[in-house]
Amino acid sequence: MTNEDDTMQFEVQIVVRPMASASGDEPAGSNITVTAKSPNRSVSRNRASSLNRATPRDLVSLEKAKPPSSLALRNSTKQQLAIQGTAIRSPTTQNNMLSPGWPLPEDIIRPKSPVVQGRRSSDSYITNMKQNESRRVRNRETVRPQKFNGGVNISPKSGQHEASEVQVSAYLKSHPDFLEQWLMEEVDLEQLERWMIRKMQRDKKKQPADANGKVGRKTSLSRWKFCVHADKRQMLQELTHSLQTKPDRSNVLWELASCICSAVSADGFRLYLAEPNPSGVENIRGSELMGQYLGHDIRSESGEPLLIPISSPTTVPEFVARSREPLRLSKGSGDQRFPVPSPRSEGKDNSVLEAEHALWQPIVQADSEMTGVLLMWRRQGPAFHEEDEEIARSYLVWGGIALHYAQLFLSIDKTRRLNDFLLKVVKSIFQDMVSMDALVVKVMTYAQRLVDADRASLFLVDSRSKELYARIFDMGTDDSKDSEENSSTRGKEIRFPLGTGIAGQVALTGEVLNITDAYSDPRFNRTVDQLTGYHTRTILCMPIFIRGITIGVVQMVNKRCGLFTKEDEEAFETFAVYCGLALHHAKLYEKIQRSEQKYRVALDVLSYHNTCSEDEVLMMKSMTEINPEGPTRDSYYFNIYALDDMKKVRYAVSMFSELFGMSRFDQDNIIRFTLTVRKNYRRVPYHNWAHGFSVANSMYSIIKHSREIFKPNECLALYIGSLCHDLDHRGKNNKFMLDTESPLASIYSTSTMEHHHFNQTITILQQEGHNIFSKLSSEEYKQVLSNIKHCILATDLALFFPNKARLTKIVEDGLFSWTNPEHRLLLEAITMTASDLSASAKPWELQVKTVKVIFEEFYEQGDAEKAAGRIPIPMMDRDQPDQQAASQVGFINGICIPCYSLLYKLLPETKPLLDQCKANLARWERLNEEQKKLRESKAAAS
């Protein structure tokens, strides 16, 4: 095309009138007639460049020059120029560097590019007052835009006449490309946004409400791009409200899809939700399987969005999910994927089949996790374009914030609900641990609720037979039906080997199995489905561990909504920890229950044999007291060997009656108690009933000779404690019990035998007809039992040394007080030790006889130690009998003399015990010297 063809002759007549006066008179206007010949583009650029490069000196030259005849400014007073209602200030005399009739260079429009889409090219020079307009906007209070009584008329080679606003408006409407290009090149983005805000606010006020009184949301691309603040605010407000009232993913996504559907003027939508990738499904990136969908017109009876499960593959949504790119299709495009069928499911809706155009938009979160695919369609009208995709993406960016916080809220809420659920499980399981069957039912019920399964079964591992077994299984969600089924199968135990079936495989390997299609898995047994008519689709089978060992397997069948997910596995893994503890404790509880029953049976048998009979009670009541020859029974030197066992019982009852009377006690109970105590002393050489009676007799003598020193309840505790202090003694000391890991040693780590003696005392008191303290008050009963325990434990020689040291210091410092309870307890402890060692303070004949049986018991323990591969101490070695005298010298010097000496300081009435003990010590020392000389002579002879 030549330069001549590329130009066009046109005239522009601009009618300019001054501002109307206050009286309303319209002054005469001035005309500016511009006759221009539009040059080609290169000439226009050169001309514009020359004007832009003009210097002040050039401008002065221009001021002196004569204006061209084709551009005349008729009036130089302060005037304004208005085009389409926008006021522009014209040059003024004060600011014009040129002559009054010459426009400023920056007010002259540069030549523009030709109009696109086949329209004829046209370049024109019109006045551009962009800078003045900016100043007018900043100074609105002084210069307010006003409507002009004039217009612009543009017509090629037409006569000069005034154009009206209607004509300008008609021209701009018929030439949108011209208007678009002028706006794009001459108006900045900030001004366009201001206009768009005003336009949107004015249209919103004019927008009619629908039948429900709500204003519909129609969003155009220009509105979204240039003025989306109010619409985004409205959308975020609705999403925030939705989060507060219904903070779940489906509601937030449904609300977001509704916004997008309205924004792109779609007639409907389907929102396909991604199914979380189940374990075991390979070659799938993220979550690209569609499991459910929502629709704009699919709601529940309460008006909530309704999730519809998808029972068949959805090709296009899954394709979009994998590609993660939007897809646009139209019915006339020839694509076989159109029309778009509705997924086969409950609540069939084929309204989408009427669609002419469809748009699939992937919904991807910031962490690249696929959330779903949004399908939108139009039944008529234009096809979807890139602008619609941009609108959808923009909404998804903002809606993704709400979705993120919704998922964050759901995650926190799910954790809270899981914690509450587990707390409820723990309370229910551990507070009501009645039987294993009851626990199994609870575990299966809670497992169903946790993962929303239709059925559940719990199999326990029999480690001996290497089998899985269950008495209650296949718990369903229908309580009315399952109660009958379970009642019929409650007593029918099923068993199968480890490794058989899905549950057996999990029990054998300890690995989780999440099966999305049961019938495609060769390990699945279809026989049960064929017999019951039940159809198994999905299976989640998980092991239950305790200390790393599989003790059971839980099998959940058919998740009621979709597939079993990784979240289900993680939740159940936490739940399984408590299940394992509960099952383990239930087994222990059953064992304890069985052991308790066995213990009761054994106790009943032992009680029968170790409890006195009524015949013995009657015989004892008929006996008369027989005083043996020699000293009386309150003598420190009383000979216990002169009495047989039954007479010792009678003496013991008589001593009790003499000390405490029978006003607060029942005589029959005293007799039964004493007879049973006799039977519960074992037949060992030394620590037998004779020793128990001897210690009680010594305590009786101390109390009798030290009247009013001990209080009545203290005396009661001292006497009963002495009588029972070695009950059920096995003839072995505490060290032997600890070394041989005796069951008693595992129960009592310190003072092993002494604790056992006290517990045996309590056991006898608890038997029927044996509670000799039944007439005491509750407070007295507690005090006496506590004191008895203190007295029996004090017979442990390991406690004698610290007790003696504390009491000795108190006495030597002159701080002993009879009113101090702690001092009295220490005195009771020393008195118990003195009574227990009273054999060393008996006359020599009784002393030797007692030592003989003591060493026989020592030798039996030494024999047991040798049998266990240990070396006994010399005192307990049967092969070293010459060590007896030396042992006795050390024993009396180290324990007996210090004990009786301390007791004598507090109870002077016990001096006979100290004197006899010293006399016996002298005899043992002489005997020890004789044995030592004998050993030396034998050594010299050899």
PEUR-V349856 format. One record per backbone hydrogen bond with DSSP energy under -0.5 kcal/mol. CO is the residue of the C=O (numbers start at 1). NH is the residue of the N-H. If there is no record, write none. Layout:
co=CO nh=NH
co=CO nh=NH
//
This chain:
co=2 nh=6
co=4 nh=7
co=8 nh=38
co=10 nh=36
co=11 nh=155
co=12 nh=14
co=12 nh=34
co=13 nh=15
co=13 nh=153
co=14 nh=16
co=14 nh=32
co=16 nh=30
co=17 nh=80
co=21 nh=24
co=25 nh=21
co=25 nh=27
co=30 nh=16
co=31 nh=33
co=31 nh=74
co=32 nh=14
co=32 nh=34
co=33 nh=35
co=33 nh=72
co=34 nh=12
co=34 nh=36
co=36 nh=10
co=36 nh=38
co=40 nh=44
co=41 nh=45
co=42 nh=46
co=43 nh=47
co=44 nh=48
co=45 nh=49
co=46 nh=50
co=47 nh=51
co=48 nh=52
co=49 nh=53
co=51 nh=54
co=55 nh=59
co=56 nh=60
co=57 nh=61
co=58 nh=62
co=59 nh=63
co=60 nh=64
co=61 nh=65
co=68 nh=71
co=70 nh=35
co=72 nh=74
co=79 nh=90
co=81 nh=88
co=83 nh=86
co=85 nh=87
co=86 nh=83
co=88 nh=81
co=92 nh=96
co=95 nh=97
co=99 nh=102
co=104 nh=107
co=105 nh=108
co=107 nh=109
co=107 nh=128
co=116 nh=119
co=124 nh=126
co=126 nh=109
co=127 nh=129
co=129 nh=133
co=130 nh=134
co=131 nh=135
co=132 nh=136
co=133 nh=137
co=134 nh=138
co=135 nh=139
co=137 nh=140
co=139 nh=142
co=139 nh=143
co=142 nh=144
co=148 nh=150
co=151 nh=15
co=152 nh=154
co=153 nh=13
co=153 nh=155
co=155 nh=11
co=155 nh=158
co=159 nh=161
co=164 nh=168
co=165 nh=169
co=166 nh=170
co=167 nh=171
co=168 nh=172
co=169 nh=173
co=170 nh=174
co=171 nh=175
co=175 nh=179
co=176 nh=180
co=177 nh=181
co=178 nh=182
co=179 nh=183
co=180 nh=184
co=181 nh=185
co=182 nh=186
co=183 nh=187
co=188 nh=192
co=189 nh=193
co=190 nh=194
co=191 nh=195
co=192 nh=196
co=193 nh=197
co=194 nh=198
co=195 nh=199
co=196 nh=200
co=197 nh=201
co=198 nh=202
co=199 nh=203
co=200 nh=204
co=201 nh=205
co=202 nh=206
co=203 nh=207
co=208 nh=216
co=210 nh=213
co=214 nh=210
co=214 nh=216
co=216 nh=218
co=217 nh=219
co=220 nh=224
co=221 nh=225
co=222 nh=226
co=222 nh=227
co=223 nh=227
co=228 nh=232
co=229 nh=233
co=230 nh=234
co=231 nh=235
co=232 nh=236
co=233 nh=237
co=234 nh=238
co=235 nh=239
co=236 nh=240
co=237 nh=241
co=238 nh=242
co=239 nh=243
co=240 nh=244
co=241 nh=245
co=242 nh=246
co=246 nh=248
co=248 nh=252
co=249 nh=253
co=250 nh=254
co=251 nh=255
co=252 nh=256
co=253 nh=257
co=254 nh=258
co=255 nh=259
co=256 nh=260
co=257 nh=261
co=258 nh=262
co=259 nh=263
co=260 nh=264
co=261 nh=266
co=262 nh=219
co=262 nh=265
co=268 nh=377
co=269 nh=296
co=270 nh=272
co=270 nh=375
co=271 nh=273
co=271 nh=294
co=272 nh=373
co=273 nh=291
co=273 nh=292
co=274 nh=276
co=275 nh=289
co=276 nh=278
co=278 nh=281
co=280 nh=282
co=284 nh=286
co=286 nh=288
co=288 nh=290
co=289 nh=275
co=289 nh=291
co=291 nh=310
co=292 nh=273
co=293 nh=308
co=294 nh=271
co=295 nh=298
co=297 nh=299
co=298 nh=306
co=300 nh=303
co=304 nh=300
co=305 nh=307
co=307 nh=309
co=308 nh=293
co=309 nh=311
co=313 nh=315
co=314 nh=318
co=315 nh=319
co=316 nh=320
co=317 nh=321
co=318 nh=322
co=319 nh=323
co=320 nh=324
co=320 nh=325
co=327 nh=360
co=329 nh=358
co=330 nh=333
co=331 nh=334
co=335 nh=338
co=339 nh=341
co=343 nh=345
co=344 nh=311
co=350 nh=353
co=351 nh=354
co=352 nh=355
co=356 nh=331
co=357 nh=378
co=358 nh=329
co=359 nh=361
co=359 nh=376
co=360 nh=327
co=361 nh=374
co=362 nh=364
co=363 nh=371
co=363 nh=372
co=365 nh=368
co=369 nh=365
co=371 nh=274
co=372 nh=363
co=373 nh=272
co=373 nh=375
co=374 nh=361
co=374 nh=376
co=375 nh=270
co=376 nh=359
co=377 nh=267
co=377 nh=268
co=378 nh=356
co=378 nh=357
co=385 nh=388
co=385 nh=389
co=386 nh=390
co=387 nh=391
co=388 nh=392
co=389 nh=393
co=390 nh=394
co=391 nh=395
co=392 nh=396
co=393 nh=397
co=394 nh=398
co=395 nh=399
co=396 nh=400
co=397 nh=401
co=398 nh=401
co=398 nh=402
co=399 nh=403
co=400 nh=404
co=401 nh=405
co=402 nh=406
co=403 nh=407
co=404 nh=408
co=405 nh=409
co=406 nh=410
co=407 nh=411
co=408 nh=412
co=409 nh=413
co=410 nh=414
co=411 nh=415
co=412 nh=416
co=413 nh=417
co=414 nh=418
co=415 nh=419
co=416 nh=420
co=417 nh=421
co=418 nh=422
co=419 nh=423
co=420 nh=424
co=421 nh=425
co=422 nh=426
co=423 nh=427
co=424 nh=428
co=425 nh=429
co=426 nh=430
co=427 nh=431
co=428 nh=432
co=432 nh=434
co=435 nh=439
co=436 nh=440
co=437 nh=441
co=438 nh=442
co=439 nh=443
co=440 nh=444
co=441 nh=445
co=442 nh=446
co=443 nh=447
co=444 nh=448
co=445 nh=449
co=446 nh=450
co=447 nh=451
co=448 nh=452
co=448 nh=453
co=452 nh=560
co=454 nh=477
co=455 nh=557
co=456 nh=475
co=457 nh=555
co=459 nh=553
co=460 nh=469
co=461 nh=463
co=462 nh=466
co=462 nh=467
co=466 nh=498
co=467 nh=462
co=468 nh=496
co=469 nh=460
co=470 nh=494
co=472 nh=458
co=475 nh=456
co=477 nh=479
co=478 nh=482
co=479 nh=483
co=480 nh=484
co=481 nh=484
co=481 nh=485
co=482 nh=486
co=483 nh=487
co=484 nh=488
co=485 nh=489
co=486 nh=490
co=489 nh=492
co=491 nh=493
co=494 nh=470
co=496 nh=468
co=497 nh=500
co=500 nh=504
co=501 nh=505
co=502 nh=506
co=503 nh=507
co=504 nh=499
co=504 nh=508
co=505 nh=509
co=506 nh=510
co=513 nh=515
co=513 nh=541
co=514 nh=516
co=515 nh=539
co=517 nh=520
co=518 nh=521
co=520 nh=522
co=521 nh=524
co=524 nh=526
co=526 nh=530
co=527 nh=531
co=528 nh=532
co=529 nh=533
co=534 nh=536
co=535 nh=537
co=537 nh=518
co=538 nh=558
co=539 nh=515
co=540 nh=556
co=541 nh=513
co=542 nh=554
co=544 nh=551
co=544 nh=552
co=546 nh=549
co=549 nh=546
co=549 nh=551
co=551 nh=461
co=552 nh=544
co=553 nh=459
co=554 nh=542
co=554 nh=556
co=555 nh=457
co=556 nh=540
co=557 nh=454
co=557 nh=455
co=558 nh=454
co=565 nh=569
co=566 nh=570
co=567 nh=571
co=568 nh=572
co=569 nh=573
co=570 nh=574
co=571 nh=575
co=572 nh=576
co=573 nh=577
co=574 nh=577
co=574 nh=578
co=575 nh=579
co=576 nh=580
co=577 nh=581
co=578 nh=582
co=579 nh=583
co=580 nh=584
co=581 nh=585
co=582 nh=586
co=583 nh=587
co=584 nh=588
co=585 nh=589
co=586 nh=590
co=587 nh=591
co=588 nh=592
co=589 nh=593
co=590 nh=594
co=591 nh=595
co=592 nh=596
co=593 nh=597
co=594 nh=598
co=595 nh=599
co=596 nh=600
co=597 nh=601
co=598 nh=602
co=599 nh=603
co=600 nh=604
co=601 nh=605
co=602 nh=606
co=603 nh=607
co=604 nh=608
co=605 nh=609
co=606 nh=610
co=607 nh=611
co=613 nh=617
co=614 nh=618
co=615 nh=619
co=616 nh=620
co=617 nh=621
co=618 nh=622
co=619 nh=623
co=620 nh=623
co=625 nh=627
co=626 nh=628
co=632 nh=635
co=635 nh=638
co=638 nh=640
co=639 nh=642
co=640 nh=643
co=644 nh=648
co=645 nh=649
co=646 nh=650
co=647 nh=651
co=648 nh=652
co=649 nh=653
co=650 nh=654
co=651 nh=655
co=652 nh=656
co=653 nh=657
co=654 nh=658
co=655 nh=659
co=656 nh=660
co=657 nh=661
co=665 nh=667
co=666 nh=670
co=667 nh=671
co=668 nh=672
co=669 nh=673
co=670 nh=674
co=671 nh=675
co=672 nh=676
co=673 nh=677
co=674 nh=678
co=675 nh=679
co=676 nh=680
co=678 nh=681
co=680 nh=682
co=680 nh=728
co=682 nh=684
co=686 nh=688
co=688 nh=692
co=689 nh=693
co=690 nh=694
co=691 nh=695
co=692 nh=696
co=693 nh=697
co=694 nh=698
co=695 nh=699
co=696 nh=700
co=697 nh=701
co=698 nh=702
co=699 nh=703
co=700 nh=704
co=701 nh=705
co=702 nh=706
co=706 nh=709
co=706 nh=710
co=711 nh=715
co=712 nh=716
co=713 nh=717
co=714 nh=718
co=715 nh=719
co=716 nh=720
co=717 nh=721
co=718 nh=722
co=719 nh=723
co=720 nh=724
co=721 nh=725
co=722 nh=725
co=724 nh=727
co=726 nh=729
co=733 nh=737
co=734 nh=738
co=735 nh=739
co=736 nh=740
co=737 nh=742
co=738 nh=741
co=742 nh=746
co=743 nh=747
co=744 nh=748
co=747 nh=749
co=751 nh=755
co=752 nh=756
co=753 nh=757
co=754 nh=758
co=755 nh=759
co=756 nh=760
co=757 nh=761
co=758 nh=762
co=759 nh=763
co=760 nh=764
co=761 nh=765
co=762 nh=766
co=763 nh=767
co=764 nh=767
co=767 nh=770
co=770 nh=772
co=771 nh=774
co=773 nh=776
co=777 nh=781
co=778 nh=782
co=779 nh=783
co=780 nh=784
co=781 nh=785
co=782 nh=786
co=783 nh=787
co=784 nh=788
co=785 nh=789
co=786 nh=790
co=787 nh=791
co=788 nh=792
co=789 nh=793
co=790 nh=794
co=792 nh=795
co=793 nh=796
co=795 nh=797
co=796 nh=799
co=796 nh=800
co=797 nh=801
co=799 nh=803
co=800 nh=804
co=801 nh=805
co=802 nh=806
co=803 nh=807
co=804 nh=808
co=805 nh=809
co=806 nh=810
co=807 nh=811
co=808 nh=812
co=809 nh=813
co=810 nh=815
co=810 nh=816
co=811 nh=814
co=817 nh=820
co=819 nh=821
co=820 nh=824
co=821 nh=825
co=822 nh=826
co=823 nh=827
co=824 nh=828
co=825 nh=829
co=826 nh=830
co=827 nh=831
co=828 nh=832
co=829 nh=833
co=830 nh=834
co=831 nh=835
co=832 nh=836
co=833 nh=837
co=835 nh=838
co=837 nh=840
co=838 nh=841
co=839 nh=842
co=843 nh=847
co=844 nh=848
co=845 nh=849
co=846 nh=850
co=847 nh=851
co=848 nh=852
co=849 nh=853
co=850 nh=854
co=851 nh=855
co=852 nh=856
co=853 nh=857
co=854 nh=858
co=855 nh=859
co=856 nh=860
co=857 nh=861
co=858 nh=862
co=859 nh=863
co=860 nh=864
co=861 nh=865
co=862 nh=866
co=863 nh=867
co=864 nh=868
co=865 nh=870
co=866 nh=869
co=870 nh=872
co=873 nh=876
co=874 nh=877
co=876 nh=878
co=877 nh=880
co=880 nh=883
co=881 nh=884
co=883 nh=887
co=884 nh=888
co=885 nh=889
co=886 nh=890
co=887 nh=891
co=888 nh=892
co=889 nh=893
co=890 nh=894
co=891 nh=895
co=891 nh=896
co=892 nh=897
co=895 nh=899
co=896 nh=900
co=897 nh=901
co=898 nh=902
co=899 nh=903
co=900 nh=904
co=901 nh=905
co=902 nh=906
co=903 nh=907
co=907 nh=910
co=908 nh=911
co=910 nh=913
co=910 nh=914
co=911 nh=915
co=912 nh=916
co=913 nh=917
co=914 nh=918
co=915 nh=919
co=916 nh=920
co=917 nh=921
co=918 nh=922
co=919 nh=923
co=920 nh=924
co=921 nh=925
co=922 nh=926
co=923 nh=927
co=924 nh=928
co=925 nh=929
co=926 nh=930
co=927 nh=931
co=928 nh=932
co=929 nh=933
co=930 nh=934
co=931 nh=935
co=932 nh=936
co=933 nh=937
co=934 nh=938
co=935 nh=939
co=936 nh=940
co=937 nh=941
co=938 nh=942
//
